[in-house]
Amino acid sequence: MTESTFWLSVLLIVYPHIIFPALLYVLPRKKTGNLRKGAAGPVAIVCSVYNEEKVIARKIENFYRIDYPELELYLGLDGCTDNTMAEIRRAVRDDRVKVFAFPRGGKVSVLNALLQKVNQPYVVMTDANSMFRPDAIARLMENMREGVGVVCGRLALVDEEGHSGEGIN
């Protein structure tokens, strides 16, 4: 191996993990002018559901704990064959939770069908087993402004005891 091949290999390993993040941090950010930071308005949370009887009640309870004024949850059942619908009936407290049953077609098919039913200008897509902090939607909306089409939250994977599998233990 030549010396230049060695250093190129080192650069290819180091660049995405150290150099690129450092450049993003130190380079001046583009000014957005007078754009209003943050947006406000009705939000739809959209979720494709397939055989989620073990977590769907917790998802609905989590929805009710979200601190955001104009919020609805759209659940699209993707041909469920378990007791998901019974769990939904037990957990739903008001008409802010909208439930639609579809024949089995896959996640993308259900999400596309649900998006046709949404009336809100802002949409949050999620999975049945993804839980939100009470301020999550408000924090996402703080980052919406003119010219921004998508914002993303942080996903933390935790086990049933609340322990994260991420980072150094």
C-alpha positions in Angstrom: 0.0 0.0 0.0 1.4 3.4 -0.9 1.5 6.3 1.5 -1.1 8.3 -0.5 -3.5 5.3 -0.4 -3.1 5.1 3.3 -3.8 8.8 3.9 -6.8 8.7 1.5 -8.2 5.8 3.5 -7.8 7.7 6.7 -9.5 10.7 5.2 -12.4 8.6 4.0 -12.9 7.3 7.5 -12.4 10.6 9.4 -14.2 13.0 7.0 -17.9 11.9 7.6 -17.4 11.5 11.4 -15.2 14.5 12.3 -14.4 16.9 9.5 -17.9 17.2 8.0 -19.7 17.8 11.3 -17.0 20.3 12.3 -17.5 22.2 9.0 -21.3 22.3 9.5 -20.7 23.8 12.9 -18.2 26.5 12.0 -19.4 27.6 8.5 -21.6 30.7 8.6 -25.3 29.8 8.3 -27.4 31.4 5.5 -29.4 34.3 6.8 -33.2 33.8 6.3 -34.1 37.5 6.2 -37.3 38.5 7.8 -38.9 35.1 7.8 -41.1 34.5 10.8 -39.6 31.7 12.9 -42.1 29.1 13.9 -45.5 28.4 12.7 -48.8 27.9 14.3 -51.9 26.1 13.1 -53.7 22.8 13.2 -51.6 19.7 13.1 -52.6 16.1 12.1 -50.7 13.2 13.5 -50.9 10.4 11.0 -50.2 6.7 11.8 -50.4 3.5 9.8 -51.4 0.7 12.2 -50.9 -3.1 11.6 -51.6 -5.5 14.4 -50.5 -3.1 17.2 -52.9 -4.3 19.9 -50.0 -4.2 22.5 -49.1 -0.6 22.0 -52.0 1.3 20.4 -53.8 2.2 23.7 -50.5 3.6 24.9 -50.1 5.6 21.7 -53.6 7.1 22.1 -52.9 8.0 25.8 -49.6 9.6 24.6 -51.6 11.6 22.1 -53.9 13.0 24.8 -50.8 14.1 26.8 -49.4 16.2 24.0 -49.6 19.9 24.8 -50.7 21.5 21.5 -54.0 23.3 21.0 -55.1 22.2 17.5 -54.3 18.5 17.2 -55.9 15.4 15.8 -54.7 11.8 15.5 -55.5 9.9 12.3 -55.1 6.1 12.7 -55.2 4.0 9.5 -55.7 0.3 10.2 -53.9 -1.7 7.6 -56.1 -4.9 7.5 -55.5 -5.7 11.2 -56.2 -9.2 12.2 -55.7 -8.9 16.0 -57.5 -6.9 18.7 -56.2 -3.5 17.7 -59.7 -2.1 17.0 -61.0 -3.2 20.4 -58.0 -1.5 22.1 -58.6 1.7 20.1 -62.3 1.7 21.2 -61.3 1.4 24.8 -58.7 4.1 24.7 -60.4 6.8 22.6 -62.0 9.6 24.7 -63.2 12.1 22.1 -63.5 12.8 18.4 -60.0 14.2 18.0 -59.0 10.6 17.2 -60.0 9.6 13.7 -60.0 5.9 12.8 -60.1 4.5 9.3 -60.0 0.8 8.3 -58.3 -0.1 5.1 -57.7 -3.5 3.4 -54.2 -4.8 3.9 -52.1 -2.8 1.5 -48.9 -1.9 3.4 -47.8 1.2 5.3 -47.3 3.5 2.3 -50.7 2.7 0.9 -52.4 3.4 4.2 -50.4 6.7 4.7 -51.3 7.8 1.2 -55.0 7.1 1.9 -54.8 8.9 5.3 -53.3 12.0 3.8 -56.3 12.3 1.5 -58.5 12.6 4.7 -56.3 15.2 6.5 -57.6 18.8 6.5 -54.8 20.3 8.6 -51.9 22.2 6.9 -49.3 20.5 9.0 -48.8 16.7 9.3 -46.7 14.7 11.6 -46.1 11.1 10.6 -45.3 8.5 13.2 -45.4 4.8 14.1 -47.7 3.3 16.7 -44.8 2.4 19.0 -43.3 5.9 18.8 -44.2 8.1 21.8 -43.9 11.9 22.0 -43.0 14.1 24.8 -45.8 16.6 25.7 -43.9 19.5 24.0 -42.8 17.6 20.9 -45.4 19.0 18.5 -44.8 22.6 19.7 -41.1 22.1 19.3 -41.5 20.8 15.8 -43.7 23.7 14.9 -41.1 26.2 16.2 -38.9 25.1 13.3 -41.5 25.4 10.6 -41.3 28.6 8.6 -41.5 29.8 5.0 -39.3 27.7 2.8 -39.1 24.7 5.2 -41.0 21.7 4.0 -40.0 19.1 6.6 -38.7 19.1 10.1 -37.6 16.1 12.1 -37.6 15.2 15.7 -35.1 13.1 17.7 -35.9 9.4 17.9 -34.7 7.8 21.1 -35.0 4.0 21.3 -35.8 2.7 24.7 -36.8 -0.7 26.1 -39.8 -1.4 28.4 -37.9 -0.1 31.5 -37.1 3.1 29.7 -33.4 2.3 29.1 -31.8 3.6 25.9 -29.7 1.3 23.7 -27.9 4.4 22.4 -24.7 6.0 23.6 -22.1 4.7 26.0 -23.4 2.7 29.0 
